[in-house]
Amino acid sequence: MGLYNFQKRFVSKILSGEKTHTIRANRANPDKPGNTLHLYTGLRQKGARLLMRVPCVKVEDIEISARQLGFGIWKLTASVAFVVRIDGQELSADECEALARHDGFDNFAQMMMFWDGRLPFKGHIVHWNYAARCGNKPGIGAGTKETNSL
């Protein structure tokens, strides 16, 4: 069962269909295509809200790392390049930008600020089909208070 909690800053992009996947650490029982994903905000808190239920359509391996390129002119800061691999294939700069937008960020730089201090990272990208969400209405559960009984 794919139970996913999202920070409040991602809610509008999930409900609008802009955010179409989530990047998560490896799980003992990973989701697979065909599973129903339950997308929440405030999970395990009073007032938890179900955003929607959607089918999982794809799961990919992802690796995100930082590569030091060298030091700047004054040797105070190192130049860093971020490397993203999906299923072993390194992404181009344009592909990194698209990944960031589909993950709910405005751009790749903003996404890397989110990952600051968490690299290197290995996990999965779990993709869902927004158009096939349960009930075919945006924001299933929006405005309702549902709690998780787990």
BELKASUL-V865019 format. One record per pair of residues at least 6 apart in sequence whose ideal C-beta (glycine too) atoms are under 7 Angstrom apart, sorted by sequence separation. I is the first residue (numbers start at 0). J is the second residue. D is the distance in Angstrom with one decimal. If there is no record, write none. Layout:
BEGIN
<<I	J	D> <I	J	D>>
END
This chain:
BEGIN
<<12	18	4.1> <30	36	6.5> <41	47	4.5> <104	110	4.2> <114	120	6.7> <133	139	5.4> <41	48	5.8> <70	77	5.4> <71	78	6.4> <82	89	6.2> <83	90	4.6> <99	106	5.8> <132	139	6.2> <5	13	6.3> <39	47	5.7> <40	48	5.3> <69	77	6.8> <90	98	6.5> <99	107	4.3> <102	110	6.3> <9	18	5.8> <39	48	6.5> <69	78	5.8> <104	113	6.9> <39	49	5.6> <40	50	6.1> <67	77	4.9> <68	78	4.1> <96	106	6.3> <99	109	6.8> <39	50	6.3> <68	79	6.6> <96	107	5.0> <99	110	3.9> <37	49	6.7> <38	50	4.4> <67	79	5.8> <68	80	5.5> <83	95	5.5> <95	107	4.6> <38	51	5.4> <66	79	6.9> <65	79	5.0> <66	80	4.9> <37	52	5.5> <38	53	6.7> <83	98	6.6> <36	52	6.9> <65	81	5.6> <66	82	5.6> <35	52	5.5> <36	53	5.2> <3	21	5.8> <63	81	6.8> <64	82	5.0> <35	54	6.2> <36	55	5.3> <63	83	5.3> <33	54	6.7> <34	55	4.5> <33	55	6.6> <61	83	7.0> <62	84	4.5> <32	55	5.5> <31	55	6.6> <32	56	5.7> <61	85	5.4> <13	38	6.0> <30	55	4.9> <32	57	6.0> <60	85	7.0> <32	58	6.9> <59	85	5.1> <60	86	5.4> <31	58	6.0> <59	86	5.3> <30	58	6.0> <1	30	4.2> <29	58	6.4> <10	40	5.2> <81	111	5.3> <1	34	5.3> <3	36	6.2> <5	38	6.5> <7	40	5.9> <1	35	6.7> <3	37	6.9> <1	36	3.9> <2	37	5.0> <3	38	5.4> <4	39	5.2> <5	40	5.2> <1	37	6.3> <3	39	6.7> <4	40	6.8> <14	50	6.3> <13	50	5.4> <4	42	3.8> <22	61	6.0> <85	124	6.7> <10	50	6.4> <63	114	6.0> <65	118	5.1> <1	55	6.2> <64	118	5.7> <63	118	5.9> <64	119	4.2> <63	119	6.8> <62	119	7.0> <63	120	4.5> <62	120	6.9> <62	121	5.2> <61	122	5.9> <61	123	6.5> <60	123	6.3> <61	124	5.0> <59	123	6.6> <58	123	5.3> <59	124	4.7> <58	125	5.5> <57	126	4.2> <55	125	6.1> <56	126	5.2> <55	126	7.0> <56	127	6.3> <55	127	5.9> <56	128	4.9> <54	127	6.5> <53	127	4.0> <54	128	5.2> <53	128	6.0> <53	129	6.4> <54	131	5.3> <53	131	6.6> <53	132	4.7> <22	102	6.1> <52	132	6.6> <20	101	5.8> <51	132	4.6> <52	133	3.9> <19	101	5.0> <20	102	6.3> <51	133	6.5> <18	101	6.8> <18	102	6.5> <18	103	3.9> <17	103	6.9> <51	138	6.6> <52	139	6.3> <50	138	6.6> <51	139	4.5> <36	125	6.8> <51	140	6.6> <49	139	6.8> <50	140	6.2> <12	103	4.4> <36	127	5.3> <49	140	3.2> <50	141	6.7> <48	140	6.2> <9	103	4.5> <29	123	6.1> <30	125	5.5> <48	143	6.9> <25	121	6.9> <48	144	6.5> <49	145	4.5> <25	122	5.4> <48	145	6.5> <24	122	4.5> <25	123	6.5> <46	144	5.3> <47	145	6.2> <23	122	5.4> <47	146	5.0> <22	122	6.2> <23	123	5.8> <47	147	6.0> <22	124	5.4> <23	125	6.3> <20	124	5.1> <21	125	5.3> <43	147	6.4> <20	125	6.0> <42	147	5.8> <20	126	4.3> <19	126	6.2> <20	127	6.8> <19	127	6.5> <19	129	6.1> <16	129	4.1> <14	137	5.6> <1	125	6.9> <14	138	4.7> <14	141	6.5>>
END
